[in-house]
């Protein structure tokens, strides 16, 4: 439900503190509901979440959003687009106040070419995403929407954040109207 990656966070914290004034890795803050990456727009930076929660989502041709995942501390943004040299595959928006480590594309490319530790972290991150995607797909087949909604509500409570009904519906792949019916039944 909420993805985190402590190893990647530690790697970027070390990069940030060891850069000796070059400022290739900087801290940047975003407000709640602020766009971090915009679907189909060119990538300008690679980022890693230091603190906060963001949603990663697709906007379909009919204008509807589908939330792929909620991302937390240590999750990287923009690496796939950089590696494939493509525009942003999906949108990423802050769900809470967010602080990220940000680096420019040429710096990140240089790290990929020269830092084996980064390559291991990327491979691990990609493998984790494949596992999470397949697990979520099977979970959605095996469990009811009500069960998944209950887990989403628990995550919201544990993290002390507010997730809008629109975002909950987008994560569950249902309409707000259906969500309201389920919420009514859960009470």
QUIVENNOR-V842371 format. One record per residue. N is the residue number from 1. RES is the residue in one small letter. PHI is phi in radians with two decimals (* if undefined). PSI is psi in degrees with one decimal (999 if undefined). Layout:
n: (N & N)
res: (RES & RES)
phi: (PHI & PHI)
psi: (PSI & PSI)
This chain:
n: (1 & 2 & 3 & 4 & 5 & 6 & 7 & 8 & 9 & 10 & 11 & 12 & 13 & 14 & 15 & 16 & 17 & 18 & 19 & 20 & 21 & 22 & 23 & 24 & 25 & 26 & 27 & 28 & 29 & 30 & 31 & 32 & 33 & 34 & 35 & 36 & 37 & 38 & 39 & 40 & 41 & 42 & 43 & 44 & 45 & 46 & 47 & 48 & 49 & 50 & 51 & 52 & 53 & 54 & 55 & 56 & 57 & 58 & 59 & 60 & 61 & 62 & 63 & 64 & 65 & 66 & 67 & 68 & 69 & 70 & 71 & 72 & 73 & 74 & 75 & 76 & 77 & 78 & 79 & 80 & 81 & 82 & 83 & 84 & 85 & 86 & 87 & 88 & 89 & 90 & 91 & 92 & 93 & 94 & 95 & 96 & 97 & 98 & 99 & 100 & 101 & 102 & 103 & 104 & 105 & 106 & 107 & 108 & 109 & 110 & 111 & 112 & 113 & 114 & 115 & 116 & 117 & 118 & 119 & 120 & 121 & 122 & 123 & 124 & 125 & 126 & 127 & 128 & 129 & 130 & 131 & 132 & 133 & 134 & 135 & 136 & 137 & 138 & 139 & 140 & 141 & 142 & 143 & 144 & 145 & 146 & 147 & 148 & 149 & 150 & 151 & 152 & 153 & 154 & 155 & 156 & 157 & 158 & 159 & 160 & 161 & 162 & 163 & 164 & 165 & 166 & 167 & 168 & 169 & 170 & 171 & 172 & 173 & 174 & 175 & 176 & 177 & 178 & 179 & 180 & 181 & 182 & 183 & 184 & 185 & 186 & 187)
res: (x & x & x & x & x & x & x & x & x & x & x & x & x & x & x & x & x & x & x & x & x & x & x & x & x & x & x & x & x & x & x & x & x & x & x & x & x & x & x & x & x & x & x & x & x & x & x & x & x & x & x & x & x & x & x & x & x & x & x & x & x & x & x & x & x & x & x & x & x & x & x & x & x & x & x & x & x & x & x & x & x & x & x & x & x & x & x & x & x & x & x & x & x & x & x & x & x & x & x & x & x & x & x & x & x & x & x & x & x & x & x & x & x & x & x & x & x & x & x & x & x & x & x & x & x & x & x & x & x & x & x & x & x & x & x & x & x & x & x & x & x & x & x & x & x & x & x & x & x & x & x & x & x & x & x & x & x & x & x & x & x & x & x & x & x & x & x & x & x & x & x & x & x & x & x & x & x & x & x & x & x & x & x & x & x & x & x)
phi: (* & -2.02 & -1.56 & -2.39 & -2.63 & -1.13 & -1.10 & -1.16 & -1.07 & -1.07 & -1.04 & -1.21 & -1.08 & -1.09 & -0.99 & -1.07 & -1.40 & -1.77 & -1.42 & 0.88 & 1.41 & -1.29 & 0.96 & -1.40 & -2.09 & -2.18 & -1.61 & -2.39 & -1.95 & -2.28 & -1.46 & -0.97 & 1.25 & -1.47 & -1.26 & -1.78 & -2.25 & -2.05 & -0.92 & 1.23 & -1.66 & -1.11 & -1.37 & -1.99 & -2.55 & -1.83 & -2.29 & -2.33 & -1.26 & -1.53 & -2.56 & 1.97 & -2.31 & -2.24 & -1.93 & -1.88 & -2.54 & -1.81 & -1.83 & -1.34 & -1.02 & -1.46 & 1.56 & -1.42 & -1.67 & -2.24 & -1.43 & -1.36 & -2.87 & -1.74 & -1.99 & -2.14 & -0.92 & 1.57 & -1.50 & -1.65 & -2.25 & 1.69 & -1.20 & -1.15 & -1.07 & -1.15 & -1.10 & -1.53 & 0.97 & -2.24 & -1.22 & -1.05 & -1.19 & -2.54 & -1.62 & -2.29 & -2.32 & -1.22 & -1.62 & -2.28 & -1.02 & -2.36 & -2.11 & -2.22 & -1.52 & -2.17 & -2.40 & -1.35 & -1.10 & -1.15 & -1.12 & -1.16 & -1.07 & -1.10 & -1.11 & -1.06 & -1.29 & -2.12 & -2.12 & -1.10 & -1.06 & -1.11 & -1.08 & -1.13 & -1.11 & -1.12 & -1.05 & -1.11 & -1.12 & -1.11 & -1.08 & -1.08 & -1.14 & -1.11 & -1.07 & -1.10 & -1.13 & -1.20 & -1.12 & -1.13 & -1.09 & -1.21 & -1.05 & -1.15 & -1.38 & -1.61 & -2.03 & -1.34 & -1.07 & -1.04 & -1.12 & -1.13 & -1.07 & -1.04 & -1.13 & -1.11 & -1.13 & -1.11 & -1.07 & -1.02 & -1.16 & -1.12 & -1.51 & 1.14 & -2.10 & -1.96 & -1.90 & -1.14 & -1.07 & -1.07 & -1.21 & -1.06 & -1.08 & -1.13 & -1.22 & -1.43 & 1.31 & -2.27 & -1.44 & -1.09 & -1.07 & -1.11 & -1.04 & -1.05 & -1.09 & -1.16 & -1.05 & -1.10 & -1.17 & -1.22 & -1.29)
psi: (-54.5 & 114.2 & 135.9 & 163.1 & 92.1 & -36.9 & -43.2 & -39.0 & -45.0 & -40.8 & -48.1 & -33.9 & -42.8 & -44.8 & -46.6 & -44.2 & -17.6 & 7.5 & -6.0 & 52.2 & -2.5 & -25.7 & 43.9 & -25.0 & 121.8 & 159.3 & 137.9 & 141.9 & 149.0 & 145.7 & 161.8 & 138.3 & 7.9 & 139.1 & 134.8 & -50.9 & 146.5 & 125.2 & 136.5 & 3.8 & 153.3 & 146.5 & 133.9 & -25.2 & 157.6 & 137.1 & 156.3 & 130.7 & 121.7 & -49.0 & 141.5 & -176.1 & 138.2 & 158.5 & 139.5 & 123.6 & 154.4 & 140.0 & 118.7 & 168.3 & -28.1 & 4.4 & -5.1 & 144.6 & 146.2 & 116.9 & 119.8 & -43.7 & 155.6 & 131.7 & 136.3 & -157.5 & 128.5 & -0.5 & 135.1 & 146.9 & 128.8 & -5.0 & -36.9 & -44.9 & -40.0 & -47.2 & -41.7 & -6.9 & 53.7 & 167.1 & 168.4 & 125.8 & -34.8 & 172.2 & 151.1 & 128.5 & 143.4 & 129.1 & -29.5 & 177.6 & 142.2 & 137.6 & 131.6 & 152.7 & 130.8 & 136.9 & 151.5 & 164.9 & -43.0 & -36.8 & -45.6 & -39.2 & -41.2 & -41.3 & -41.5 & -40.5 & -22.9 & -8.8 & 104.6 & -34.6 & -42.4 & -42.3 & -38.8 & -41.2 & -41.0 & -46.2 & -42.5 & -41.4 & -43.5 & -43.8 & -42.2 & -39.5 & -39.9 & -44.8 & -46.8 & -40.7 & -45.9 & -37.9 & -43.1 & -40.2 & -44.8 & -37.0 & -43.0 & -27.0 & -32.0 & -26.9 & 157.5 & 160.4 & -35.6 & -40.9 & -46.0 & -39.6 & -41.8 & -42.8 & -39.7 & -42.8 & -38.7 & -42.7 & -43.3 & -44.7 & -45.2 & -37.1 & -10.2 & 37.5 & 166.1 & 123.1 & 124.0 & 159.3 & -36.0 & -42.9 & -38.8 & -47.2 & -41.9 & -35.7 & -38.7 & -13.4 & 32.6 & 172.6 & 160.9 & -36.4 & -44.9 & -40.2 & -45.2 & -40.2 & -44.2 & -42.7 & -40.3 & -43.2 & -33.2 & -26.4 & 999)
